[in-house]
Amino acid sequence: MKFIYKTLLLSLFSGLVFSSCDDFVEDVDIVDPTAENSDDYLPVEFLTSVYGMHTDFSYAFSYLGITDMISDNSDKGSSPTDTGTDKRALDNLDFTSSSVSVTAMWTQWYKTVGRASQAIEIAQNYEGQTEVPNARVIGEAKFLRALNYFWLVRSFGAVPIQEIDLVERAPVDEVYAYIEQDLLDAIDALPLKSDYSSTDLGRATKGAAQGLLAKVYLYQERWQDAADMANNVITSNQYSLDPDYANIWRETGENGPGSLFEIQARGEIPQHGVQQYSQTQGARGTNGWGWGFNSPSQNLEDAFNAAGDEIRRDATIIFAGETLFDGREVNAGVENPRYSEKAYSSINAGQGDGDKNIRVLRYAEVLLIRAEALNELGQSSAALAPLNQVRTRVSLPAVTSTDQGSVRQAIWTERRLELAMEHDRWFDLIRTGQAEAAMAADGKTFVTGKHELFPIPNNQLVQTPEMSQNPGY
């Protein structure tokens, strides 16, 4: 059972999160705590509106553009004549500061940050009786705020910390420090996954905060901290690998044993699903069910084949002409040769309000974070245990080399195959320094000193001209 995110009528009350943000593009609608009947809204209901920013996920098409289509894991797909607004430009690495996808994500993430900050403030000041402890509400909101700031900093580099300064871009290390403090606070406040009732599945947990913090440390190359925090998740005995990799992506695998955090989808009105996530990625053409975008690349298929990884290949890629696990026959004449099976919904298929949960953080990634961190610490032998745990699940032979360089490459390859089409590949290429070579191998030109970051949206710079642009744009 999924945690049902209620639809709050936020539009009844309109205001600004901060009185000084009139010229900041990310003003958000909020519930005015001084408005009539505002006492009817408990802190947990304000928190629900933060989760709702993810659940509505009306920006899914944009998200796919800046995470997958831009990388070597997938192509724009769809019809050659359909640009998908800026998706062709993203695929070709010739996007600009006016890219609608980049603008959409900047806007979405900052709006979510604003709602999370208000939820925290309201919970801190609320003096009434609540069934859900305010400390937990604050912990969940801080996790969600940290998640969105993490998406922002890895995409744009130095960004304003909305709660401190709405215009000045804080240095990257300060943004990470802010994220880390939110996650440390969340770890202290949140229950374990096993402590939640079934009706609360989907809420942030202690393990989710620990796993995200391990990933945040990984991106900063704080190897010991990453290894230790990942180990906290591993030794908590809250998570395990689903023995059937393909099951993770089906309805039966939602919020499963390896799930640390998922964006929950309802697929029905008024609890909207994840809008356009499955629809835009569904097969296009004869007997198809979608728009055909974000098509897994030949490059990715070749990587699976080179590794002998049939299990993950066939759970990740829908091939034209195949029969899916639920009996759906994919016509051999569909427009693209490959589609993302991780986005496929058996029941909801190509509906706009999808019922497909988006897996944000999984136990397998935590194992790979620990493996990578240990290897970078010179503990290559110890790194093999978590690495091979992931490989054994998909019937691949154990890595036995203890050469640090060989183990490093094995871990990077494992991340690509394990997490393919899960929206991390582009950022992995950037943080590991592989982007230029990987893009060249995929027939694209990566400009060093430019493409490591997305541009600050032009709309933002028009409203706040004192905010600087990223190099190359």
C-alpha angles and dihedrals in degrees: 000000000000127000103253112226108212119224108243118203093236092158090070088074120040129187146118126281089222125023092221096057101084092123096040113104093220100071107146137201111250140174109262105229089207095053124109113279091011089129087071088071114079121202090257089059091055086050090053089061088059092053087046091063087065097038095055087047090174087164095063093118091054091046091055090051097055097039110035112011091052092056134070091256095077146013131222090260122178117092118337088237094052109089094185086224098280100354094101089051091051091048089052095043092238099113121135140206087275093060107135092214094054091047092047093054095045088051096044096048094048093047089053090049089052093052092047092052091051092049089053093049094048093048091049091053100037113113102178131097118278135179090217113059112245090228089063092047089053091047093052092047092049090051091052092046091050092049092054093045088051090054089049099048096047090048102041106016112215108032136169115270096226095209091055109030128359097202111025113085109231116222114263093250090054092051090050091048089053091050092048093052092050090051094046089052090048092051090055094048106038129086125235116265090253091056093064122088119240090257089061097055108136097039119122114269137193089259092052090053092047092048093049091047090052088054092047089053090048092056089053093047091240089150101177093047091048092049093048096046092047088051090055088061093045095050094045089082089220097114142046139167116271102240090222109061093193091056092065091074097048130083090259090058098053113122087000130162093287097046118112097166135355133176102241121229127197102182094208140085130286090017094055120210127227097299118234095345096118095023096060092046099045122112113281126215133021109029089346126147105207152025097280099232127145095034115188107250131241084241091062093045089051091051091054091048093048089055093046086238103152096151096059093035092057093043092050104040130054108206124209109257097022128123112234126225091264094052097260110146114219107215113238088226098063113130100252129042095226139031134180112269090187087068095046120113116196095205105023095039110159100359116133094232098057128202094207116118113221111228106225103170128013136185091242089062091051089055090050092048090055091046093051094045093049091049092051088051089059093255096120095151091054090047091063095070098064091035093053092044087065093045095047091057089064096040097253120145119260120264106242104176116106095193105124095223093049092047091048092055091045091054093047090050091047091053090052095051098038095046100033114149090009094111101254104093098090092050092046089055091051098046094045095046094242097114102096095048094041093050092047089053087052093050096256132119115233112196110215111223092028115047096051086085137032118240121262102254115264091230089061094049091050090056095040106026091172089069110096125233125235117257118279098023 
